[in-house]
Amino acid sequence: MGLTVVYMILAAAGLVFTTTCLVFMFYFRKRRLIRLSSPNLNYIIGLGAIVLYLNVIVLVIPAKSENVATVICNTNPWLISLGYSLCYGIIIIKMIRVWVLFNRTFGFKTSLFKDYLMALFVLSLAIIDVVILLTYTATEAVRDNLGVKLTANRELPGETFGATAEYHKYFLYVCESDGQVVLYAILFGYKGILQVLSLLLAFRTRNVKVKGLDDSVYIAASVYVTSIVLTVIIISTYTLRDYVNAYPAVVGMGLLLGTTMILGLVFIPRIVGLYKDPKGETVSTFATSGQNDEAEQTKSGSDMENELKKLRCRVIELETTIKSHAPGGVDLST
């Protein structure tokens, strides 16, 4: 019971922290520093964080009846999978964008990384999760295999009480279905592939530094954090499920620490940066989102063309003036 109260308080604090970050991002969304950090994408990270904090609350609810245990078992995969896709999916696509912006070897266009296209990438991850989970739920429901089973609690071995040597053995409800192994293998499998890709890109862009907007540094750190959290969750899912306190404690702490660190890495630098530089005067124009970056480049190119046209016109005017004053109509073109 103590574990449940502590984790619920921590999850509630996380929800308050997430709400505060989202309110801050929305209120200052027109400031240069906030605008260049893609606030619309950060809203999605906040939404994913809310789902993951809710998952912690569901995870530590005591399953004292079969019905409650069944609901918890079938709710957890949805929350953790969708929360991961929303929260960490943005981190992954931002990492890919950083690599593309600083490595033009393959000729990718920055227009491919506009905010709405990146949001569509995350939405596609969520759709994949929904399809997988619906397929699993429908298949197991037809087979009447969505329930739970009683198993021995490894944390509390059997005990003998009283003069009558009354023996007590402790059990707990665990999720059990024939397709559960396949479900987690598919969900964690494709997320693991994305995570490995992000780790490689984070390593390739480890030396990228942008004055006033170190998004690449924080994104890379977020990738390392999510990799550790995902690894802990995968291992715990298959090794600690028969431990009534250890499993929710380890997985719940992984979700709490991972989600909070992601929020801290994404939002805290913006809060500190806005406090130090409210007008965003020290921010490099190169460190923009796909949409803003392309707009800045287009604007710079257009300004340069206009300057060249003015210079050509000025050169023609000077040549005409010189010719008109030159004695004997000397040809100055030679």
Buried (B, 14 or more C-beta within 10 A) or exposed (E): EEBBEEBBEBBEEBBEBBEBBBEBBEEBBEBBBBBBBBBBBBBBBBBBBBBBBBBBBBBBBBBEEEEBBBBBBBBBBBBBBBBBBBBBBBBBBBBBBBBBBBEEEEEBEBEBBBBEEBBEBBBEBBEBBBEBBEEBBEBBEEEEEBBBEEEEBBBBEEEEEEEEEEEEEEEBBBBBBEBBEEBBEBBBEBBBEBBEBBBEBBEBBEEBEBEBBBBBBBBBBBBBBBBEBBBBBBEBBEEBBBBBBBBBBBBBBBBBBBBBBBBBBBBEBBBEBBEEBEEBEEBEBBBBBBBBBBBBBEEEEEEEEEEEEEEEEEEEEEEEEEEEEEEEEEEEEE
